[in-house]
Amino acid sequence: MKTTSPSAKSAILKALIAFAIAAGIIAFLFYYTGTRRGPSPAERETFFKQSVTPILVNNTFANTKALEALDTNIHTQFEQYRGRVPNFTADITGFGNKAKITWEAVRQLASGDQKKVERHVTEKFEMNVVSAKRMQEDMETLLKGFCRDIEANRNRMLVDIEAAVKANSQMSPRSIKLQDVFAEEINGKISQLAKNSGHDVALMTSLNLLASLAADYAVTTLVKAALVRTGASLLTIIAASGGTAATLTAGGGTVGLAEGPAGFVIGLAAGLTVGIIVDIVMSDRLEKKLNSECTDFLTKAETSLTKDKDGLIQSLDRALVEMQRIQSPVINHQLEVLP
């Protein structure tokens, strides 16, 4: 009987080791390069319903809370404006100011003079209550806070979904990074939706904001657009009342246009003030009337921003609904391409 030589044994041993290594590599590649069976459509659907849908619901709830906080913050800001009105009316109804305003206003109505009186009152309003620049900045600051909340909610949602995928053995052997791909895809779809929103400018500007969270230009654009609509709404309401106040209010808005949409709103307040002074200058009810009317004016401005269909809050609400509607298919698509 032949015996195997030491050299032959060594060759066989080396062959067996090489085979074992090759088999291990093949098994590794089979499991980790996607050649193994991924989740079936039914498994993926079950996972989405049981694990992803609750996360999306929580995200919707968190976004709603963020919008409610923005609404509350706008109300608080306008409460501060309203609280400063008595200082303005006390200043503007002092004897010297009252006489100057009345005289200039009468001259203006008779001769179509330049808007000196509205400029004077606007300066007083901006000094005592709020300037156009400050109103714009206040609204932008509040809106940026809202954007930070929405971004934090989005990031939390994606992290939770990634954790759910990692914890489910049927979905993927590896962890995933939805944040690497979600932002680009969802923002692209939001931007496309904004382009397709037609003449709905309020929705378009709100969607553009959500597609570029906290981008300065998007925040500024949305606030200016909202204040433009607010100014138009206020002008319509005041003009419907008729009388000298209505006539001078429109002139005041024109004076403020140089400062942009917020300036137009402040100019309307100044014009309204001048009109009231002219109408009841000799009455001891003047200061009380101005307090009431200017406070009501600021309340109407707040209402336009927060309650009107195309106001800031309502347009953002509609944009959030659209964003949440397209989030689900985007996430589902990312789960479909898992290894």
VENWOFEN-V869222 format. One record per residue. N is the residue number from 0. RES is the residue in one letter. OMEGA is omega in whole degrees, 0 to 359 (NA if undefined). D_LAST is the distance of its C-alpha to the last C-alpha in Angstrom with 1 decimal. Layout:
n=N res=RES omega=OMEGA d_last=D_LAST
n=N res=RES omega=OMEGA d_last=D_LAST
This chain:
n=0 res=M omega=182 d_last=54.8
n=1 res=K omega=176 d_last=52.8
n=2 res=T omega=181 d_last=51.0
n=3 res=T omega=182 d_last=47.8
n=4 res=S omega=179 d_last=48.7
n=5 res=P omega=181 d_last=47.1
n=6 res=S omega=179 d_last=45.5
n=7 res=A omega=178 d_last=43.9
n=8 res=K omega=180 d_last=42.5
n=9 res=S omega=180 d_last=41.0
n=10 res=A omega=179 d_last=39.3
n=11 res=I omega=181 d_last=37.9
n=12 res=L omega=179 d_last=36.6
n=13 res=K omega=179 d_last=34.9
n=14 res=A omega=180 d_last=33.3
n=15 res=L omega=179 d_last=32.0
n=16 res=I omega=179 d_last=30.6
n=17 res=A omega=180 d_last=28.9
n=18 res=F omega=181 d_last=27.4
n=19 res=A omega=179 d_last=26.1
n=20 res=I omega=180 d_last=24.5
n=21 res=A omega=180 d_last=22.9
n=22 res=A omega=179 d_last=21.7
n=23 res=G omega=179 d_last=20.1
n=24 res=I omega=180 d_last=18.4
n=25 res=I omega=180 d_last=17.0
n=26 res=A omega=179 d_last=15.8
n=27 res=F omega=181 d_last=14.2
n=28 res=L omega=180 d_last=12.4
n=29 res=F omega=185 d_last=11.5
n=30 res=Y omega=191 d_last=9.9
n=31 res=Y omega=179 d_last=8.3
n=32 res=T omega=174 d_last=7.4
n=33 res=G omega=178 d_last=4.9
n=34 res=T omega=175 d_last=8.3
n=35 res=R omega=181 d_last=8.4
n=36 res=R omega=175 d_last=8.5
n=37 res=G omega=180 d_last=6.1
n=38 res=P omega=177 d_last=8.7
n=39 res=S omega=177 d_last=11.5
n=40 res=P omega=180 d_last=13.2
n=41 res=A omega=178 d_last=15.9
n=42 res=E omega=180 d_last=13.9
n=43 res=R omega=180 d_last=12.3
n=44 res=E omega=178 d_last=15.9
n=45 res=T omega=179 d_last=17.4
n=46 res=F omega=182 d_last=15.3
n=47 res=F omega=182 d_last=16.2
n=48 res=K omega=187 d_last=19.8
n=49 res=Q omega=188 d_last=20.3
n=50 res=S omega=185 d_last=18.5
n=51 res=V omega=183 d_last=18.0
n=52 res=T omega=178 d_last=21.2
n=53 res=P omega=179 d_last=23.5
n=54 res=I omega=178 d_last=22.1
n=55 res=L omega=178 d_last=22.8
n=56 res=V omega=178 d_last=26.2
n=57 res=N omega=179 d_last=27.0
n=58 res=N omega=178 d_last=26.2
n=59 res=T omega=179 d_last=28.5
n=60 res=F omega=180 d_last=31.2
n=61 res=A omega=179 d_last=30.9
n=62 res=N omega=177 d_last=31.3
n=63 res=T omega=178 d_last=34.2
n=64 res=K omega=179 d_last=35.8
n=65 res=A omega=179 d_last=35.4
n=66 res=L omega=177 d_last=37.2
n=67 res=E omega=178 d_last=39.9
n=68 res=A omega=177 d_last=40.4
n=69 res=L omega=178 d_last=40.9
n=70 res=D omega=179 d_last=43.4
n=71 res=T omega=181 d_last=45.2
n=72 res=N omega=176 d_last=45.3
n=73 res=I omega=178 d_last=46.8
n=74 res=H omega=180 d_last=49.4
n=75 res=T omega=179 d_last=50.3
n=76 res=Q omega=179 d_last=50.7
n=77 res=F omega=173 d_last=53.0
n=78 res=E omega=176 d_last=54.9
n=79 res=Q omega=177 d_last=55.7
n=80 res=Y omega=182 d_last=56.9
n=81 res=R omega=180 d_last=59.1
n=82 res=G omega=180 d_last=60.5
n=83 res=R omega=183 d_last=61.9
n=84 res=V omega=180 d_last=63.7
n=85 res=P omega=177 d_last=67.0
n=86 res=N omega=180 d_last=67.3
n=87 res=F omega=184 d_last=66.9
n=88 res=T omega=177 d_last=69.5
n=89 res=A omega=179 d_last=72.0
n=90 res=D omega=188 d_last=71.7
n=91 res=I omega=181 d_last=72.0
n=92 res=T omega=172 d_last=74.9
n=93 res=G omega=189 d_last=77.1
n=94 res=F omega=182 d_last=80.4
n=95 res=G omega=180 d_last=79.8
n=96 res=N omega=183 d_last=76.3
n=97 res=K omega=180 d_last=77.4
n=98 res=A omega=181 d_last=80.5
n=99 res=K omega=182 d_last=78.6
n=100 res=I omega=181 d_last=75.8
n=101 res=T omega=182 d_last=78.2
n=102 res=W omega=181 d_last=80.4
n=103 res=E omega=181 d_last=77.6
n=104 res=A omega=178 d_last=75.9
n=105 res=V omega=177 d_last=79.1
n=106 res=R omega=182 d_last=79.7
n=107 res=Q omega=180 d_last=76.2
n=108 res=L omega=183 d_last=76.5
n=109 res=A omega=189 d_last=79.9
n=110 res=S omega=183 d_last=79.1
n=111 res=G omega=181 d_last=75.4
n=112 res=D omega=176 d_last=75.4
n=113 res=Q omega=192 d_last=72.3
n=114 res=K omega=182 d_last=70.1
n=115 res=K omega=185 d_last=71.8
n=116 res=V omega=178 d_last=72.0
n=117 res=E omega=178 d_last=68.3
n=118 res=R omega=180 d_last=67.3
n=119 res=H omega=181 d_last=69.6
n=120 res=V omega=178 d_last=68.1
n=121 res=T omega=178 d_last=64.6
n=122 res=E omega=179 d_last=65.3
n=123 res=K omega=180 d_last=66.7
n=124 res=F omega=181 d_last=63.7
n=125 res=E omega=180 d_last=61.2
n=126 res=M omega=187 d_last=63.3
n=127 res=N omega=187 d_last=63.6
n=128 res=V omega=179 d_last=60.5
n=129 res=V omega=177 d_last=57.6
n=130 res=S omega=178 d_last=57.3
n=131 res=A omega=180 d_last=55.2
n=132 res=K omega=181 d_last=53.2
n=133 res=R omega=178 d_last=52.7
n=134 res=M omega=177 d_last=51.6
n=135 res=Q omega=182 d_last=48.9
n=136 res=E omega=179 d_last=47.8
n=137 res=D omega=180 d_last=47.8
n=138 res=M omega=179 d_last=45.6
n=139 res=E omega=179 d_last=43.2
n=140 res=T omega=179 d_last=43.0
n=141 res=L omega=181 d_last=42.2
n=142 res=L omega=177 d_last=39.6
n=143 res=K omega=175 d_last=37.9
n=144 res=G omega=176 d_last=37.8
n=145 res=F omega=180 d_last=36.1
n=146 res=C omega=178 d_last=33.5
n=147 res=R omega=178 d_last=32.8
n=148 res=D omega=181 d_last=32.4
n=149 res=I omega=179 d_last=29.9
n=150 res=E omega=178 d_last=27.8
n=151 res=A omega=178 d_last=27.9
n=152 res=N omega=180 d_last=26.9
n=153 res=R omega=181 d_last=23.9
n=154 res=N omega=179 d_last=22.7
n=155 res=R omega=179 d_last=23.3
n=156 res=M omega=183 d_last=21.4
n=157 res=L omega=178 d_last=18.2
n=158 res=V omega=180 d_last=18.7
n=159 res=D omega=178 d_last=19.2
n=160 res=I omega=177 d_last=16.0
n=161 res=E omega=179 d_last=14.0
n=162 res=A omega=179 d_last=16.0
n=163 res=A omega=178 d_last=15.5
n=164 res=V omega=182 d_last=11.7
n=165 res=K omega=183 d_last=12.2
n=166 res=A omega=182 d_last=15.0
n=167 res=N omega=185 d_last=13.3
n=168 res=S omega=181 d_last=12.0
n=169 res=Q omega=187 d_last=10.6
n=170 res=M omega=184 d_last=8.2
n=171 res=S omega=178 d_last=6.2
n=172 res=P omega=183 d_last=7.9
n=173 res=R omega=172 d_last=8.4
n=174 res=S omega=179 d_last=10.5
n=175 res=I omega=178 d_last=9.9
n=176 res=K omega=180 d_last=12.9
n=177 res=L omega=183 d_last=13.7
n=178 res=Q omega=180 d_last=17.1
n=179 res=D omega=186 d_last=16.0
n=180 res=V omega=187 d_last=15.2
n=181 res=F omega=186 d_last=17.0
n=182 res=A omega=182 d_last=20.5
n=183 res=E omega=183 d_last=20.5
n=184 res=E omega=183 d_last=19.1
n=185 res=I omega=180 d_last=21.3
n=186 res=N omega=176 d_last=24.3
n=187 res=G omega=180 d_last=24.1
n=188 res=K omega=178 d_last=24.3
n=189 res=I omega=179 d_last=27.1
n=190 res=S omega=178 d_last=29.0
n=191 res=Q omega=178 d_last=28.8
n=192 res=L omega=178 d_last=30.0
n=193 res=A omega=179 d_last=32.8
n=194 res=K omega=183 d_last=33.9
n=195 res=N omega=184 d_last=34.0
n=196 res=S omega=174 d_last=36.0
n=197 res=G omega=184 d_last=39.2
n=198 res=H omega=179 d_last=42.3
n=199 res=D omega=186 d_last=40.9
n=200 res=V omega=181 d_last=41.3
n=201 res=A omega=179 d_last=40.9
n=202 res=L omega=182 d_last=37.4
n=203 res=M omega=181 d_last=36.5
n=204 res=T omega=178 d_last=37.6
n=205 res=S omega=178 d_last=35.9
n=206 res=L omega=178 d_last=32.5
n=207 res=N omega=177 d_last=33.0
n=208 res=L omega=181 d_last=33.6
n=209 res=L omega=179 d_last=30.4
n=210 res=A omega=181 d_last=28.4
n=211 res=S omega=190 d_last=30.1
n=212 res=L omega=175 d_last=30.8
n=213 res=A omega=174 d_last=34.1
n=214 res=A omega=187 d_last=34.7
n=215 res=D omega=183 d_last=38.5
n=216 res=Y omega=181 d_last=39.2
n=217 res=A omega=178 d_last=37.2
n=218 res=V omega=180 d_last=39.0
n=219 res=T omega=180 d_last=42.3
n=220 res=T omega=182 d_last=41.8
n=221 res=L omega=179 d_last=41.0
n=222 res=V omega=179 d_last=43.9
n=223 res=K omega=180 d_last=46.3
n=224 res=A omega=180 d_last=45.3
n=225 res=A omega=180 d_last=45.8
n=226 res=L omega=175 d_last=49.2
n=227 res=V omega=180 d_last=50.3
n=228 res=R omega=178 d_last=49.7
n=229 res=T omega=179 d_last=51.4
n=230 res=G omega=180 d_last=54.4
n=231 res=A omega=180 d_last=54.8
n=232 res=S omega=180 d_last=54.6
n=233 res=L omega=181 d_last=57.3
n=234 res=L omega=179 d_last=59.5
n=235 res=T omega=181 d_last=59.5
n=236 res=I omega=184 d_last=60.3
n=237 res=I omega=181 d_last=63.2
n=238 res=A omega=181 d_last=64.6
n=239 res=A omega=181 d_last=64.9
n=240 res=S omega=179 d_last=67.4
n=241 res=G omega=177 d_last=69.8
n=242 res=G omega=182 d_last=72.7
n=243 res=T omega=181 d_last=73.1
n=244 res=A omega=180 d_last=70.0
n=245 res=A omega=180 d_last=67.8
n=246 res=T omega=183 d_last=69.5
n=247 res=L omega=178 d_last=69.1
n=248 res=T omega=179 d_last=65.5
n=249 res=A omega=178 d_last=64.3
n=250 res=G omega=179 d_last=66.2
n=251 res=G omega=177 d_last=64.6
n=252 res=G omega=179 d_last=61.2
n=253 res=T omega=178 d_last=62.1
n=254 res=V omega=184 d_last=63.4
n=255 res=G omega=185 d_last=60.0
n=256 res=L omega=180 d_last=57.9
n=257 res=A omega=180 d_last=58.2
n=258 res=E omega=179 d_last=56.0
n=259 res=G omega=183 d_last=53.3
n=260 res=P omega=179 d_last=52.2
n=261 res=A omega=177 d_last=53.0
n=262 res=G omega=177 d_last=56.4
n=263 res=F omega=179 d_last=57.0
n=264 res=V omega=179 d_last=56.4
n=265 res=I omega=178 d_last=58.7
n=266 res=G omega=176 d_last=61.3
n=267 res=L omega=178 d_last=61.4
n=268 res=A omega=179 d_last=62.2
n=269 res=A omega=179 d_last=65.0
n=270 res=G omega=178 d_last=66.4
n=271 res=L omega=180 d_last=66.4
n=272 res=T omega=180 d_last=68.3
n=273 res=V omega=180 d_last=70.9
n=274 res=G omega=179 d_last=71.5
n=275 res=I omega=180 d_last=72.1
n=276 res=I omega=180 d_last=74.5
n=277 res=V omega=183 d_last=76.5
n=278 res=D omega=187 d_last=76.6
n=279 res=I omega=186 d_last=77.9
n=280 res=V omega=184 d_last=79.1
n=281 res=M omega=185 d_last=82.4
n=282 res=S omega=176 d_last=80.8
n=283 res=D omega=177 d_last=80.3
n=284 res=R omega=189 d_last=77.1
n=285 res=L omega=185 d_last=75.4
n=286 res=E omega=178 d_last=73.3
n=287 res=K omega=180 d_last=72.2
n=288 res=K omega=180 d_last=71.3
n=289 res=L omega=177 d_last=69.3
n=290 res=N omega=182 d_last=67.4
n=291 res=S omega=185 d_last=66.6
n=292 res=E omega=180 d_last=65.6
n=293 res=C omega=176 d_last=63.6
n=294 res=T omega=179 d_last=61.7
n=295 res=D omega=178 d_last=61.0
n=296 res=F omega=180 d_last=59.9
n=297 res=L omega=177 d_last=57.2
n=298 res=T omega=177 d_last=56.1
n=299 res=K omega=178 d_last=55.8
n=300 res=A omega=178 d_last=53.7
n=301 res=E omega=180 d_last=51.4
n=302 res=T omega=178 d_last=51.2
n=303 res=S omega=180 d_last=50.3
n=304 res=L omega=190 d_last=47.5
n=305 res=T omega=186 d_last=46.1
n=306 res=K omega=181 d_last=47.2
n=307 res=D omega=181 d_last=47.6
n=308 res=K omega=181 d_last=44.9
n=309 res=D omega=177 d_last=44.3
n=310 res=G omega=186 d_last=45.0
n=311 res=L omega=185 d_last=42.6
n=312 res=I omega=183 d_last=41.3
n=313 res=Q omega=179 d_last=41.1
n=314 res=S omega=176 d_last=39.3
n=315 res=L omega=178 d_last=36.7
n=316 res=D omega=178 d_last=36.3
n=317 res=R omega=179 d_last=35.6
n=318 res=A omega=178 d_last=33.1
n=319 res=L omega=177 d_last=31.2
n=320 res=V omega=179 d_last=31.1
n=321 res=E omega=180 d_last=29.6
n=322 res=M omega=181 d_last=27.1
n=323 res=Q omega=178 d_last=26.0
n=324 res=R omega=182 d_last=25.9
n=325 res=I omega=177 d_last=23.2
n=326 res=Q omega=185 d_last=21.1
n=327 res=S omega=179 d_last=19.7
n=328 res=P omega=178 d_last=18.2
n=329 res=V omega=179 d_last=16.9
n=330 res=I omega=179 d_last=14.9
n=331 res=N omega=179 d_last=13.9
n=332 res=H omega=179 d_last=12.6
n=333 res=Q omega=177 d_last=10.5
n=334 res=L omega=180 d_last=9.0
n=335 res=E omega=183 d_last=8.6
n=336 res=V omega=176 d_last=6.4
n=337 res=L omega=177 d_last=3.8
n=338 res=P omega=NA d_last=0.0
